[in-house]
Amino acid sequence: MAGVIAISLGDVAGIGPEVTLKALAAEPDADATRYLLIGDEGYVRRLNEKLSLHLPIQVFDPSKSNGRFFVHNPLSRSLAPDLTPFSPAAADAALLWLTDGAQRCLRHEVDALVTAPVNKEAIIRAGNSFVGQTEFLSILAGVERTVMMLLGEDERGRWLRVALATTHVPLKLVASVLTREKVELAIELVTQACRLLGLPHPKIGVCGLNPHAGEGGQLGDEEEKIIMPAVQTAHLRCIDATGPLAADTLFYQAYRGDYDAVVAMYHDQGLVPLKMIGFDTGVNWTLGLPFIRTSPDHGTAYDIAGKGVANPSSMIAAIRLAKKLGQERR
């Protein structure tokens, strides 16, 4: 049976709708997957025409089974056609579309959710409490044990796979919120993820928090008190984890293939090297949710929105990973 992938279109003042339609146009005609775009029908149709993609998009009707591309707007009215960056209407709509997609996953109506970019600042300016899509979806799903994983490849097919022990936390607070349990969870879930990706015996490299992984306690004691015990617990669970290791060396070793995945202690420690080698192909995969959720690893890019020049490679990768995981789960 063909799968169904839901795609929340994110902030319409950004590039989310554009990269989504371009990505769908890149899927082969023989692809039996059905796609449910959750967003504004008017925006979708105008953009489809503007980009000359000619996707046969239909209004979603659960009683009908023919077709590949559908659009559904849970809003009771259409958005204005000329919303600008940081528009409160666009921000509020993006949250509603994200919620609708997650609820469809929780009701098992779709196989996976792919989320186009939203703008955190715009959402907060609109009066919403918001940290990030990962945290928002975790609350909706009623789970706390989630981990953000990013993966991408360079032009030679060399991969980096990175799981984050902490996510959207100010740098000055990382040491205070980092716990042994968070590191253990990241190691555990990234190991499971690697196995789902076809790596049956993954090797996991675990970063230190401090320069030189603490230099034996001389540059900080988080390695000895938090990270090392977490790695030792992983060994008891028969997980091949090594660390804490100096991050500047570890990412080079992972890039050349010594490790299948890296556990980083904070956001930029993991994402800077990932985006350096796979900016156009990076995918965000939320581990620990009761459903599959992927997203492109870039933002709303307000500066190029509406120009038709946005690169869909990351969205293509996000959709294809969601399809692969959905097929395996079915």
SULFENGI-V271602 format. One record per backbone hydrogen bond with DSSP energy under -1.0 kcal/mol. CO is the residue of the C=O (numbers start at 1). NH is the residue of the N-H. Records with the same first field share a line. If there is no record, write none. Layout:
# SULFENGI-V271602
CO->NH + NH
This chain:
# SULFENGI-V271602
3->34
4->111
5->36
6->114
7->38
8->116
11->14
15->19
16->20
17->21
18->22
19->23
20->24
21->25
24->27
28->31
34->5
35->70
36->7
37->72
38->9
40->44
41->45
42->46
43->47
44->48
45->49
46->50
47->51
48->53
55->57
58->71
61->64
68->35
69->58
70->37
71->60
72->39
84->87
87->91
88->92
89->93
90->94
91->95
92->96
93->97
94->98
95->99
96->100
97->101
98->102
99->103
100->104
101->105
102->106
103->107
104->109
105->108
112->6
113->294
114->8
117->11
119->123
120->124
121->125
122->126
123->128
124->127
132->136
133->137
134->138
135->139
136->140
137->141
138->143
144->146
147->287
148->164
149->285
150->162
151->283
152->160
154->157
158->154
160->152
161->262
162->150
163->264
167->169
170->173
171->174
173->177
174->178
179->183
180->184
181->185
182->186
183->187
184->188
185->189
186->190
187->191
188->192
189->193
190->194
191->195
192->196
193->197
194->199
195->198
203->260 + 261
204->242
205->263
206->245
210->213
211->214
212->215
214->219
215->218
221->225
222->226 + 227
223->228
226->230
227->231
228->232
229->233
230->234
231->235
232->236
234->239
235->238
239->241
240->204
242->206
245->208
246->250
247->251
249->253
250->254
251->255
252->256
253->258
254->257
261->205
262->163
263->207
264->165
266->270
267->271
268->272
270->274
271->275
272->276
273->277
274->278
278->282
282->297
283->151
284->295
285->149
287->147
292->113
293->286
294->115
295->284
296->298
300->15
301->304
304->307
312->316
313->317
314->318
315->319
316->320
317->321
318->322
319->323
320->324
321->325
322->326
323->327
324->328
325->329
326->330
